[in-house]
Amino acid sequence: MLFLCIFFFSESRLNSISIHWNVESFVNVLMDVFGFDVEISSDNFIPLNEAALFFGVDSLLCKCRVWLEEVTSFKGIQSPQLCLDGLVHIWKYGLELANDYILQLCTSYLAMNFMWALSFNSYTDVPDKLLYSCIQHPDLTVDRLEDFPILLFIKRTHCDAPFNCFHSEKHLCEAILVFLNANTTKSEGLSSSDLCDKVRAWDLSSKHNIKRLSDNLDPTISVSFWNMLVSVVYYQSFYVYQKPFDPKNTERLVNMTCPLYIIIFTVSGKRRCGFFSKFADKATSTILSLARYPSTNSTDLFGGGDSSQHRIRLTKYTQKIDVSSCPQITAGVFLLSVLPSCETDSMLRKIIKKASMNNGNIGESSFQISDAVYQNLSFEAVQELDISNCPSLSLESAIDCFCKLFPSLRTLRAAYYLNFKIRKLRQLVQKLPLLANIDLSLDIKPVIPAQVSIAVSSSVLIPESSTASLFYTSKPLVSNIIRLTLEGRTDLRDSDLCIISEVCRSLSYVNIKGCTSVTDHGISKMILICKRLKSILACDTSFGNGSVVAFSSGISTETEQSENNSQLMVFKLLTLHVGGCHGITGKILSELMSRADSLKSLCVRDLKLVDDALYRFSGVSLEMLDVSNTEVSFAALSRIIRRNPDLKSLKTRGCIHLLRQESETKERKLFNPLYTPEEIYYELGKSCKLEEIELGWGFSFFSLEALKPAMRTLRTLLVGLGGSLGPDGLKLLPAICPLLETLILFFQVISDSAITDIINTLPHLQSLALCYCLGDISPLSFKFRMPNLRNLKLERVTPWMTNGELATLAENCENLVKLSLIGCTLLDSEAQAIISSGWPGLTSLHLEECGKITANGVRSLLDCHALEDLVLRHTGPGIPRNFITYATSKLPMLRKISLDICDSREADFDVPTLLDRCFLSIVKIARCKLRKNTLDFHHVEAHRTPVHKETLVMVWNSNKLVTTVVKERV
């Protein structure tokens, strides 16, 4: 029967019944009854399902069920069949029908694709009950934002900052906080801070009190919402080992597993948030305690009771794990955090506790005992792991752990590990055979021989540490490594390049930028062996003529017997970055460029004789070109621009010869340019879509007008010495470059109105640098909120800044992680508290010639516990002699510190020992000399001014400490 019996309806006694049918749904029902195909989508699922229920068409009900199962089982780049709004509508429909099956499918789909949901502006409109169920779901996965093409800019009402990177578990709390703030502000007369104060005032250990709290505050807000609010506060209270409530005696408010790891600058930054201020202070204190005394505190972490709050949420769908910048992590703690308590025997816990007392090293015995556990604890989906910047983690011990937990690992990011030696690469690859991408980069040392004048240099060898060595056999090794980043590793030598050549025969990309200990011979030998190499980044190394010749003489393995020149490695070269490599002569470089037709990225900054090389370049696929600080002519540059319409990044800062248009060489005469600079910029604007550009000499307001079409997609703009935007150009920037994220201006004429326009009309601006600029700029320029700003440099543009104006700046730019102030001479010691309370999550702080900030010592600044880079120069002579060692004990993430003897209370600073330096890798101490003021003949002694004399630079690597004295300030 097509229709259900009408006598079963309550309207059976009526003379007539009015039924409003959806014509399209009724037609689809008839089509299904007569065997025709029915197309189901998120738009018609609900009416089709209702019609099938009403008319009792089981076949159509089955098709609707199958369709929903198919679209909600998808994981990865989302199918266009289902959007967030459609998912919410279907979930609400299931809620009305009390259909648990529909509710379960929708909740599971949202949990598996949580990052996908965050990419929608309607994320904050998701029903609180659905979001709450999603957070509780065992398949909740928080990673892989890069799979989604939509740029995520969620406006947070508590700090209005965008989420640019949701890479791991640590951002789940942020996502919940976004939802809570967006929804609490919808309640009239109720602010986020009011909510937090009232929540904290109640005993959250009782569900009865939670209900009373929600009843007293706002009866229109659902219980699920209040549970989620309390969950966030409770969640933060458990963040990083905190136990304000006893888990043995307290029933968990929600079934949320709390993550073990959160980067310290995230926790520190929450100290300004109304939700997390008190709890963030406790969490920060615990992190610091664990970082300083890992053996004492980590032993008590898993001492019994419910340890679920210390676990990392991993599901079978998790593909990326990011635990970077966690100073408290050790290998033992990491292992316990992923082991389910029901499968972990007490013996294993004792062994790992013992290992954690030995700096996190885990012996082989622990793995022999836990083999049974590992068989059921292998996360096959995990392909990417980031453990960068974790000072307490022993990389070698951690690898023993990772190889069993993540057998499918393909990308390992382990930056800032000084003690890892390249000779261990062979064992690393054997432990993780599927690895294809390894990042072992370090900070590039400030002393590049070609850039500074070295007065004295010495080195001291560092004794070998007794760390666990990786198991290794002599079996033939087949490596899948195709991408290797070793940037800044000054301990890298030619012998290490030989190991790399042996282990990584499939290498196609290598980054050895700043590796100053390797020679041209060693690099050329690696190139000859790694015949698939297509990209090399070797800026500021000894890369020279021998390496260039190696590219021209090596024949790829696929056509080893062919004599065709088109098969040479140079013809397949995609990336060549050799900026600062002065061992390359102009003739050899020109020969290389004449054959590198496939180049997409080229950097020849700081080189001479690049003009002829650019004339010889015949490629048409260039996307990035850096000729900064070279003698390139406008004619040669214009030729490159016109032949490469795909150019996205152009850097010409410091090229003073761009002002000249004369042709001097034979090659230039052949070209004989006919265009003016503005016409060439017009050509660039017409053919290219730029994303990054750095300009200087020869650039003017008229050039900006010509570049308009190309700058619609621009994200980074730098205008340096010799370039001139002018006030009118600055005012046009928001209209010309609406997507601008980074703006850096040197020696430009600026004004309050121009800066105000930039601040108010560039919503995506994250980095702003005003350096040595002129013009009428006042505190009015910074009276507006810049919630998205992450990096701010004000160098010699705000001499009027007082403590009050600094506080205003902190209020309006509350999400900064990097701050540089130079020439703010009116600041005093109270500015320290303003900085630490206003920007507690700073990772980089540069204060130079800023009044008397440190005249009474350094106290509050050390409350910025996430600092990785600290510069204090000419800020007041109150810094104690032992400050460097003291700072490293207070700042576990500190890697670089720069001071000036002028600021020392005792006219000197103690140099840290190997044990005292903690995570420190670079120390710079500048020294000044007094210079007489020759213009004042009456008060010569009173007007002596300090001028720079020399800088002591100390750089640690895995092998030695290198101490250098240079004449420049670095």
N, C-alpha and C positions, 0 to 999 in steps of 0.2 A: 504494500500500500504506500502511495506517495504521501498521503496526509494521515496524521494521527487521528484517532477517533475523537470527534468533537464533543462527545458526551462526557469525556473525562475532564473538560474544562468547566470552571465555575460559571462561565457565561452561557452554559448550554440552554438555560431557560429563556434567554433573551430572544427577541424576534429577529434581530440582526446583529452581526458582529463586524466592526470596522477594523480591518487589518492593513497596516501601512507596510508594504513590502518595498525593499530596495530592488528596483527593476533589474539592475545589473547582477545582483546576488541571485535573484530568482532565475534569471537566464542561465547563470552558471550552474545552478542546481539542476535545471533541466538538461543542460549539456552533459553534466556528469551522469545523470540517469540514463541518457541515451548513448553513452559511450564516447562522448567527445572529450578531448583533453581540456583541462581547466588550468589556467595559469594562476599560480598563487604568489602573492607578494606581501610585504609587510603592510601595504596599504589596504589590501582586501582580505587579509587573513581573518580579521575579527568578523566582518559581515558574512563571509563564507562559512565560518565555523558556526555562527549563530543560525544561519539559514539551514545548515546541515543538521543541527540539533532540533530546530523547529519542525523540519519536515521529516526527520528521522532517516536521513540518507547516510548510512554507515560508510559507504565507499568514499564519500566526500570527507567525512570526519577522519577517516584513515589517511587520506591524502594530506589533509591539513596537519595532522599529527606528524606524518613523515617529513613534510616540508619544514616544520618547526624544529624537528630533530636534526635535520641536515644543516640548517643555517645556524643553529646554536652549538653545533659541534665543531665549528670552524675556529681554528687558532692560527694567528699570524696576521698578515696584511688583510684587513677586513674586506669581506665581500660586500659589494654595493647593494645586496639584497636586504641588508639590515642596518639601520642607523640607530643611534641612541634613542631618539624620540620614538621610533617604531618599537624598539625593545620595551621601552617604558609603557607604551600603550598596550602592548600584548600582556605585559606583567599585570597591569591594572585590570585588564579583562580577566585574567586568570584569578585575580584576587576577588573580583565580583562573583565569579562562578564557584569560588572555593575549590579551584582545580589545582591540586598540589603538583601535578605533573608539569603544567605550564609554568607554575611558579619556580619549580626546581630547575627547569631548563633555562629560564631567563636569568635566574640568580647565578647558575653555574657559568653561563656565557659571559655575564658581566664580570665575574670573578676572574675567569681565565684571561679576559681582555680588558683589564682594569685601566691600563694605560690608554687604550683606544677610547674608552669613555671620557678620559680626562681631556682628550683633544677636541671635545665638543663644548661650545659655549653654554649649552644647556645642561652641563654636568651638575651645576649647583641646583638644578630643578628636579633632579632624580628624587623620587620619594624616599624619605628617610628610612622607611622600613626596608625598602629594597637595598639601599646602600648598606644598612646595618647587617642585613643577611649576607650581602656580598663580602663584607669585611670578615664575617665569621666563617665563610666558606673555606674548606680545606684546600681548594684549588686556586685561591687568590694568588695572582701572579703580578708582581710589580717590576716590570722591566720592558726593554725594547721599544722605547718611544720613537726611535729612529725609523721603525718600520712604517710609521704613519706619516704621510706627506704633509699633513696639516701642521703648521707651526703653532705651538701651544703657548698662548699668552692668557693665562687665567688671572683675572684681577682679584687679588686678595684684599679683602677689606681691612685686615689687620696690618698689612704692610704693603699692599698694592704692588707686589713684585711678581714678575712672570716666572712661570716654571719653564725653564729652557731645557732642563735635563732631568728626567725621571729615570735614573738608571738602576735603582735598587730599592731595597726595603726601607732605607732611611727616609724616603720621601712619602711613605704611606701616611704618616702622621700629618705631613704638610697638606696632603690631599684632603684628609678628613677636616683639617682646620679650615681649608678653603670653603668647604661645604657648610661648616658650622657658622662661620662668620657671615657668609652670604645669607644664611637663613635666619640667624639671630637678629640681623639688622632689619628683617622684615617685620619683626614684632615691635609694635609701636612703643616707644619709650624704653626700649631694652637694648643696652649696649653690650658688646662682648666683655668688657671689663667688669660690668655689673654682674653678668652671668658668672664669670670666673670667681669673683669675690664671694658670691652666694654659694657657689658649688664648694669652694674650699672651706667655707664656714660650717659645712655639715659633715657628719661622720659618714664617709662613703662606704663603710664596711657593711652597711645595712641597706637591703633593698627597700625596706619600709621607709627609710629616710630619703632615698632617691625618689620614691613616689610622692612623699610629702613635699620635697623640694620642687618637683615639677608642678604639683598642684598649686603650691603657693605662688609660683612665679607667673605662669601663663597657662591656663587650661586649654588654650587653642593649639599648643604645641604637643605633638604626639609623644608617647612614652618612648618610642624608638629613638626619636631625636634626643631626648634627655639621656637615654642610655648611651647614645653615641657621644654626647658632650661629656658625660662622666667618664666614658671610656678613654677619651683623649687625655683628660686630666689624670685619670688613673694610669693610662698608658705611659704618660710622661713620667709619672711617679716611679714606674718600674724601669724606665729607660736607663740603660747602662748600670745594671746591678743594684738599683735602688729598691729597698723593701720597706716603705713606710708602714705597710700593713703586713701582718704575719700571714703568709699564705697557708699555714697549717690551720689557722683558726678562722680564716676569712674565706667565704665563698667568692670566687671570682665574679666580678660584676658582669663581665661579658666573656665570651669564648674567644678572645683575641689573643694570639700569641705575640708577645712583645719582642722586637728585634734586639739582638745583643749589640749591634754596632750602629753608631751614628757618628759622622765626622764631627770633630770637636767644634768647628766654627759654626755648624748648624745648631748644636746645643747652646753655644755661647750666644748666638744671635737671638735665640728665643728668650733671652733674659729681658728683652724689651717688650715681649709679647704679653698681653694680659693673661692669656691662658697658661703660659709656661714659665713666668718669671721666677717664681720660687723653686719650682721643680727643676728648671734648667740650672739654677745655681747649685742644687744638690747633685745633679747629674754631672756637671762640670767638675765639681769637687771630687767626685768618685773617679772620674776618668783620670784626673791628675794624680790621684792617689794610686791608682792601678798602674799608671805609666811610671811612677817613681819607684814603687815597691811591688812589682808584679808577682813575685814569689809569695809574699805574705798575703796579699788581698785576693789573688785569683784562686788560691787554695781553698778558700771558703765559699767560692761561688756555687759549687755543686756539692755542698756538704749534706745534702738530704732535702727532703720536702719536694715541693713542686718547682722544678727548674724550667718550666715551659717559657717563663718570661725571659730566659736567657738564650732562647733558640733563634736561629735565623730561619725565616719562613722560606722554605724551598718546596716547590711542587714539581710534579713530573713535567710541567710546562715551562719551568724557569730556564731561560737561555742565557741570561746575563746576571752576574753577581758583582756588585761594586761595594767593597768594604775599604776603599781608599781613605787615607787621612784619619785612621783610627789609632791613636798612640797606645791604646791599651791592649791591642790584639797580640796574642802569642799563638803558636801553632797548636799547643795543647788546648787552649780555650776555644779556638776555632773548631777543632775537632769535636769537642764536647757539645758545642752549640748546634751541631747538625745531627748528632746522634739522638734518636728517640729514646726517652728514658726507659721505656718498657723493654728495650732490647740491649740495654747497656748494663753489663754486670759490674758488680762492685769492684772486682779486680781491675778492670779496665780503668775505672775512675781513679783508683789508687795510683796506677801507673802514670796516667796523664797528669795527675796532681804532682807527682814526683818530677815529671818532666817539666812542668810549668815552673817548678822551683829552680830548674836548671836553664833559665832563660828561654823556656818554651821549646827546647829541643826534645824530640821524641825518638827514642831508640827503636831498633828493629824489633825488640821483644814485644813492644806494645802492639805492633801490627800482627805479629804471630798469634797473639791471644785474641785479637779482635777480627780475624779473618772472617769468622762466621757472621759477625755484624756487618762487615763491609759487603758481603754477598747480597744483603738486602738493603744496602745503603749506597747505591750507585746512581747518581743523578745523570742519566745519559743525555738529557736535553741541554745541559749546561755547556755552552761553547765559548763563553767569554768570561774572564775573571780579571778584576782589577784590584790589586793589593798594593798599589802605589802609596808611598808616603806613610808607611806604618813602621815607626822606628823600633817597636818592641818585637817585631816579627822577624824570626830567622828564616830567610828565603829558602835555604837548603832544607831545613826541617819542614817548612811548609810544603815544599814540593813532594816530599814523601807522603804527606797527607792528601794533597790534591790529586795525585796520580790514581788513587783508589776511589776518591769521592767523585771525580769528574773525568772519567776515561775518554770522553769525547771532546775534551778541551782543545780549542783551536787558536784562541787568542789569550795571551797572558800579558797583562800590563803590570810591571813591577819597577816603576821608576823610583829613583832616589834610594837605591840600595847600594851603599858604598862598598860593602864587604863582599859582594858577589864577584867572583873572578871569572873571566871569560873562559878559562880552561875547564870550567865546570859545565860549559854549554853542551858538550858531548853527552854528559850524564843527564842533563836536563832533558834533552831531546829523546834520550832512551827511555826516561821515565814517562814522558808525555809524547808518544810517537805521532799523534795527530796534530801537534802544534804547527801552525802555519805563520803566526804573527807574534813576535816577542818584542816588548818595549822594555829596555833596561837603561833608559836615559837618566842623566844627572844634570844638575845645573851647570851651564857653561861657565867656566872659570873666567874671572874678570881680566886676567893677564893673557892677552893674545900678543905674542912677540912682535908681530907686524904693526900693532896699534899703540904700543907703549914704549917708553925708554926705560930699560931695566938697568938699575944701578947695581944691585946685589941680588944673588939668588943662591939658595942652598936647599938641601932636602935631607930628611931623616926617615929611614925605613921604619915601617910599622911591623911589629912582630906578628907572626901568624897566629890567628886565634884558633882555639881547639873546638871547632864546630863539627856537627855531624857531617860526614862525607857521604855523597850519594853513591849508591851501589852501581857498579859498572863492570861490564864484561867486554871482552875483546871481539865480540861478534861484529860482522859488518853492519854498519849503521846506515839505514835509509831514512833520510830526513825529509819532512814535508815543509820545512821552513822556506817561505817565499818573501817574507818581510821581516827585517831586523833593524831595530832602532837602538843605537848606542851613543846617542848625542851626549856630548859633554864628558865622556869617560876618558879622562887624561891618563888613566892607567892602561889604556888599550895600546898594544905595541904590535910590531910586525909579526911576531910569533903568534899573537892572538888572531891576527888576520889569516894566518895560515890555518889555524884551527877552524875558523869560520869557513874558509874555502873548502876544507875537508868535510866538514859536517853539513854545510848548507849548499850543496851543489845545485839545488833548484832555486837559489836566491835570485829574486827579480828586483828587490828594493832594499837598499841599505842606507842608513843615515849615520854618518860618522862625523857630523858637524861638531867642531870644537875639540876633536880628538887630536890634540897637538903632539902626541908622542909617536904617531905613526909616520912613516916616511913615504916618499913618492914611490920608491921601489916596492915597499910592502903593499901599497894600494894597487899598483899596476899588476903585481903578481896575483892578487885576489881577483882583479878584473879578468885576467887571462884564464883563471880556473873556473870562475862562476860565469859560464858562457851564456846564461839566460838573463844576466843582469841588464835591466832596462832603465832603472832609476837609481841615481846616486846623489846623495846630499853630503858634500864634503867641504862646506864653507869653513874658512879659517883653519885649514889643515895644510899639509905639505903636498897636496895634490898638485902635480906638475906635468911637465911634458911627457914623462914616461907613462903616466896614467892615461893621458890623451892618446898617445900612440897605441897603447894596449887596446883601447876601444876600436881603433882603426884596423888593428891586425888580427883580433880574435874573430874566428868564424864560428857561428852558432852550430850546435851539435846536430840539428836537424839536417843541415846541408853541409856537413863537414867535408865532403868530397867535392863540393861545388866550387868553382872558381869565380862565380858571379859576384861582383862587388856589392850588389844589392843585398847580399846576405851577411855582410859585415855587421858586427854588433852596433857600430855607430849608426847604421841606418835604422835600427830598431830602438834607439835611445829615446825615451819618453821624458825623463827628468834629469836635468844637469844643473846642480847648484854648486858653483865653485867660487862664490864671492870671497874675497880676501885671500885667495890662493895665488900668491905672487910668483910662484914657480912656473907659471904658464906664460910663455912668450906669445906675442901677438901673431906671429906667423903660424905657430902650431895651433893656436885657438882658431884662427881663420880656416885652417885646413879641416879642423873638426867640424866647424859650423857649416862648411860647404857640403858635408855629407849627412849631417843630422837632420834629415828632412822631416822626421816624425816627431820632433820635439814638441812637447806640450807645456813644459815648465822650464824656464831658463833664468838662472841667477848669476850675474857676472859683476855684482856690486864691488866697488873699491878696486877694480882692475884698470889697467891702462891699455891703450890700443884696442879697445873693443869696437871702434867704429868700423874698421875694415872687416872684422868678424861678422858684424851685423849685415854688412853689404853682401857678404858671401853666403849668408843664410837664405835658403830658398824654400824653407818650410812654410806651410799655410795652416797649420793646426795649433799654433801657439795659443795657450790660454793664460799663461802667467809669464811676465817679463819684469826682471829687476835689474836696472842699470844704475842704481843709486851711486852717487859719488864717483862717477866715471867721466871721461871726456867725450862721451857720445855727442854727436852733432844732431841738430834737428832734422837734417836731411836723412841720415841713417835711420833715425827713430821713426820718421814719417813713413819710410819705405816698409818697415816692419808692420806698422799699424795698418797700412792699406792692404797688405798681403795676408793679414791674419784677422779675419772678421770675428773669430770666436774668442778674442782676447777678453778676459774677465778681470785680470789683475795687472796693473801697470804701476811701477815704482820708478820715479825719475828724480827723487829728492837729491839735492846736492850736485846736480849736473849743470855747472855754470856755462858750459859750452853750448847749451841749448839756446843761448841768446844770439849765437852766431849762425849765419846762414850761408857763409862762403864755402865753396868747394875747393879743397886743397889737394886731395889725392886723385889719382887716376880714376879710381872707382867712383868717387864723388862726382867727378866731371861727367861720367857716364850717366849719372842720375839727373843732375842739373835741376834741382827742385824749382817748381813754379808756384808753389803755394806759400802763403804767409802762415805764421803759427796759428792764427785763428781759423784759417781754412783747413789746416790739418786737424785741429781739434774738432772742427765741424765734420770732417771725414770720419774721425773716431766716433763722434756722437751718432753719426748716421749708420755705421756698420756694426758697432759693438754694443754689448750689454754688460757694462762694468759692474763688478761687485766690490772691488777694492782699488783705490788709486792713491798714490803718494806723489805730490807735486812740489815744485820749488821754483827755480829760476825759469823765467819765461811764461809763467802762468799768471793770468790776470782775470779781472771781472769779465772781460770780453771772451776769454777762453771758456769761462763757466757757462756763458750764454750758448756758446757753440756746442758744449758738451751735454746740454740738457737732455736730449733723447737717450744718451747712453747711461745717464746717472739715475734713471728711474728705479733701477734695481740695486743701486749702490748701498753698501752696508758699512764700508770703512773709507773715511776720507782724512788724509793728512796733508796739510799745507805747511811747508817749511820755509826756511830762509830764501828770499828771492822771489817767492810767490806772493801775490797780493789779491785777496778776495775783496777787500774793502767792505765798509759797512753795508752797502747795497747787496753785495754778494752774500754776506752772512744772512741777511734777511730773506734772501731767495732760497737758501738751502732747504728749509722745511718743505717748500713746494716742489723743488727740483728733486730732492732725495728723501721721499717720505718714509723709506725703510731704513734710514741711517741708524746704525747701532754704535759706531765708534767715530768720534770727531776729535781730531788732534790739530791744534793750531799753534804754530811757532811764529813769533815776530809779526803778528797781524794786528791791524787796527780794529779794536772791538768797542762796543758800547753797551749800555744797559739794555736798550731796546732790542739790539740784535741778540744778546744772550737770552733775554726774556722770551723772544720769539722761538729760539731754539729749544728752550726748556719746555715751553707750553705746547709746541706743535710737532715735536718728534717723540711720539709715545714709545718707540722701541729703543731709544738711546740708552745704552748701557755703559759706555765709556766716554768721558769728556776730559780733555786735557787742554788747558790754556797756559801756555808757557812763554814767558818773556814778551807778552803782548802789550801794546800801547793803546791808549784811548781812555775815554771817560767811563769807567766801570766803578760801581758803588755797591753797597750791601743790598740795594734793591734788586740786583741781578739774581740773588739767591733767596728771595723771599717766597719763591714758588716751590711746590713739592716736586721732587724727582724720584718717585718710588721705584722706578726700574733701574736707576743708576747703580752700577756696581763698582766702577773705577773712576776716581776723581783726582785730577792733578791740577793744582793751582800754584804755579811756579812764577813768582815775582809779578803777580797781577793783583794781589790783594794785600798791600801793605797796611791798609786801614783795619784789617781784621782784628777784633778784640775777642775776649772770652765770650761776650754776649753774642757776637755775630757767629762765632764758632758753634755755640749752642743752637742758634737758629739753623745753621747749616746742618747740624746733626739731626734736628727735628725734620727737616725737609728732605734730606738724603739718607733716610734711616737704614737702607739696605746695602750700604757700601761694604765691600770686602777689601778694597785697596784704596789708600789715601796717601797723597803726597802734597805737602805744603812747604813752600820755600819763600822766605822773605816776609813772613808774618811776624814782624818784630814787636808787636804790641801784646803778644800772648805771654802769659806767665804760668806758674806752676799749677794753677787751678785748671788750666786747659787739659791736663792729664786726666782728671776725673770726667771732664766733658767728653773726651775722646773715648775713654773706656766704657762709660755708661751709654753714650750715644751710638757707638759702633763696637759692641763687644765681640762681634764675629770677624773682626779684621784679620786678614792673612798677611797683609803687607802694609807697613807704615813707614813713611819717609818724612822726617821733620828736619829742616835745615834752615839755619838763620831765623829761627822762630823765637825771638825774644829770650825769656828766662824760664822756659818750660821745665828744664831740668836743673834749675839753680838750687833747688832744695832736694835733689836726688830724684830717683825714679821709683815711683810707687804704683800709682793707679794704672799706668800704661801696661804694667805686667798683668793686669786683670783681663787684657785681651789675650786669652789663653791660646787662641788659634794662630797666633803670629808665626809666620814662616820666614819673613824677611823684615828686619828692623834697621832703620837708618836714623841715627841721632847725630847731627853735626851742627856745632855752633848754636846750641840751645841752652847754654847756661852751665857754668863750671861746678856742678854739684854731683856728678856721677861718680860713685865710689870705685876704687881701684879694682875690686874683685867683681865688677858688674857683669862681665861676660859669663863667668862661671855661674853667678847667681841667676842670670837671665835664663840660661839653659836649664837650670833646675826648676824654674817656674813656667817655662814655655816649652813643652815637650816636642812641639813641631818645629821649633826654630832651626833653620838650616843656614841662614845668612844674617850676619850682623855687621854694621858699619858704624864706627865711632870716630871722634876727633879728640886728640890730646887736649885741645883747648877746653873741652868740657869735663876733663878729669879733675876730681877734687884734689888729687895728689900728683898731678902732672904726668900720669902714666897709667897703663892698664895691665893687669896680669893676663898672661896668655894661658888659655885653658890647656890642661894636660889631655892625654889620649882618653883617660877615663872620665874626665870632667866635661868633655866637649859634648857628650850625649849624641844628639842627632846633627850637631853643627858640622858644616862642611866648608864654609867660607867665612873668614874673618878679615875685615879691612879696618885698619887704624890709620887715619890721616894725621899728619903733623904740619903745623904752620910755622912761619917765621914772621917776625914783626918788621913792617916796612914803614919808614918815616913818611909822613905827609909833607911833601916838599912845597906845598902851597901855603902852609902855615909856618911862618918863620919865628913866631913868638912863642908858640906852645908845641914845639916839636915832640917832646917826650909824651905830652898828654894826648897827642893825636897819632900815635903809632897804631897802625891797623894790621891785623893778622892776614897774611896771604899764604896760600898753599905752598908747601915745600916738597913733601914726598908722602907716599902711602905704603904702609906695610901690609902686604897681602899674604894670608895663610890659607892654603887650599889642601884639604885632605882627600885622598882617594883610597882605594883598597890596598895599595902598596906602601905609600909614604906620605909624609907631610912636606909640602913644598912651600918655602918661605921666600918671598920676593919683595924687594923694595923698588918701587917705580916712581918716576918723577911726577907723573900725572895723578890727578884725583880720579879714581875709578870707582 
